[in-house]
Amino acid sequence: MMDDIDRIMEVMDAAFDPRWGEAWTHRQVSDSLAFPHTHYRLIGPDGEPATGRAAGFTLVRAMADEEELLLVAVAPAHRGAGLGRRLLGRVLADARGREASRVFLEMRANNPAERFYRLSGFEPIGRRPAYYHTPGGETIDAITFACDLKQALPAATGISR
């Protein structure tokens, strides 16, 4: 049976387009999970916690009263079934349960997931010019987003106050 990091890597390898160079290595995932306040969640194709192969995952780091969504991915074969919404809703609910006030994430400026994050209650709060470097040598700005957990969350997250 695959261990959880291998299941994360399987989804990541399928979900992240190599032209952007965003996928983490096995070592990066493993090292991040060595910290006591880093959490992950694996979800199966049925939207429940994965017991076999995973269809998606999240990786989150908690710090003080804030959390950072480090990675979220749904394998292409399972997109369009609401798994991303379910994963993100769970991240926000878990953060609220740990009494976090905000959840942050950072993404490249041309990431089509921006609309999804905005619909889920995230607002842009900063920009880092030329932060990301693609394997092809292109530079792309990073946009930092935050979701205020003290506000009512949009219905798109699947959770409420």
CORUR-V868753 format. One record per residue. N is the residue number from 1. SS is DSSP state (alpha for helix, beta for strand, coil for the rest). BURIAL is 1 if it has 24 or more other ideal C-beta (glycine too) atoms within 12 Angstrom, else 0. Layout:
<<N | SS | BURIAL> <N | SS | BURIAL>>
This chain:
<<1 | coil | 0> <2 | coil | 0> <3 | coil | 0> <4 | alpha | 1> <5 | alpha | 1> <6 | alpha | 0> <7 | alpha | 1> <8 | alpha | 1> <9 | alpha | 1> <10 | alpha | 1> <11 | alpha | 1> <12 | alpha | 1> <13 | alpha | 0> <14 | alpha | 1> <15 | alpha | 1> <16 | coil | 1> <17 | coil | 0> <18 | alpha | 0> <19 | alpha | 0> <20 | alpha | 1> <21 | coil | 0> <22 | coil | 1> <23 | coil | 0> <24 | coil | 1> <25 | coil | 0> <26 | alpha | 0> <27 | alpha | 0> <28 | alpha | 0> <29 | alpha | 1> <30 | alpha | 0> <31 | alpha | 0> <32 | alpha | 1> <33 | alpha | 1> <34 | coil | 0> <35 | coil | 0> <36 | coil | 0> <37 | coil | 0> <38 | beta | 1> <39 | beta | 1> <40 | beta | 1> <41 | beta | 1> <42 | beta | 1> <43 | beta | 1> <44 | coil | 1> <45 | coil | 1> <46 | coil | 0> <47 | coil | 1> <48 | coil | 0> <49 | beta | 0> <50 | coil | 1> <51 | coil | 0> <52 | coil | 0> <53 | coil | 1> <54 | coil | 1> <55 | coil | 1> <56 | beta | 1> <57 | beta | 1> <58 | beta | 1> <59 | beta | 1> <60 | beta | 1> <61 | beta | 1> <62 | beta | 1> <63 | beta | 0> <64 | coil | 0> <65 | coil | 0> <66 | beta | 1> <67 | beta | 1> <68 | beta | 1> <69 | beta | 1> <70 | beta | 1> <71 | beta | 1> <72 | beta | 1> <73 | beta | 1> <74 | beta | 1> <75 | coil | 1> <76 | alpha | 0> <77 | alpha | 0> <78 | alpha | 1> <79 | coil | 0> <80 | coil | 0> <81 | coil | 0> <82 | coil | 0> <83 | alpha | 1> <84 | alpha | 1> <85 | alpha | 1> <86 | alpha | 1> <87 | alpha | 1> <88 | alpha | 1> <89 | alpha | 1> <90 | alpha | 1> <91 | alpha | 1> <92 | alpha | 1> <93 | alpha | 1> <94 | alpha | 1> <95 | alpha | 1> <96 | alpha | 1> <97 | alpha | 0> <98 | coil | 0> <99 | coil | 0> <100 | coil | 1> <101 | coil | 0> <102 | beta | 1> <103 | beta | 1> <104 | beta | 1> <105 | beta | 1> <106 | beta | 1> <107 | beta | 1> <108 | beta | 1> <109 | coil | 1> <110 | coil | 0> <111 | coil | 1> <112 | coil | 0> <113 | coil | 1> <114 | alpha | 0> <115 | alpha | 0> <116 | alpha | 1> <117 | alpha | 1> <118 | alpha | 0> <119 | alpha | 0> <120 | coil | 1> <121 | coil | 1> <122 | coil | 1> <123 | beta | 0> <124 | beta | 0> <125 | beta | 0> <126 | beta | 0> <127 | beta | 0> <128 | beta | 0> <129 | beta | 0> <130 | beta | 0> <131 | beta | 0> <132 | beta | 1> <133 | beta | 0> <134 | coil | 0> <135 | coil | 0> <136 | coil | 0> <137 | coil | 0> <138 | coil | 0> <139 | beta | 0> <140 | beta | 1> <141 | beta | 0> <142 | beta | 1> <143 | beta | 1> <144 | beta | 1> <145 | beta | 1> <146 | beta | 1> <147 | beta | 1> <148 | beta | 1> <149 | coil | 1> <150 | coil | 0> <151 | coil | 0> <152 | coil | 0> <153 | coil | 1> <154 | coil | 1> <155 | alpha | 0> <156 | alpha | 0> <157 | alpha | 1> <158 | coil | 0> <159 | coil | 1> <160 | coil | 0> <161 | coil | 0>>
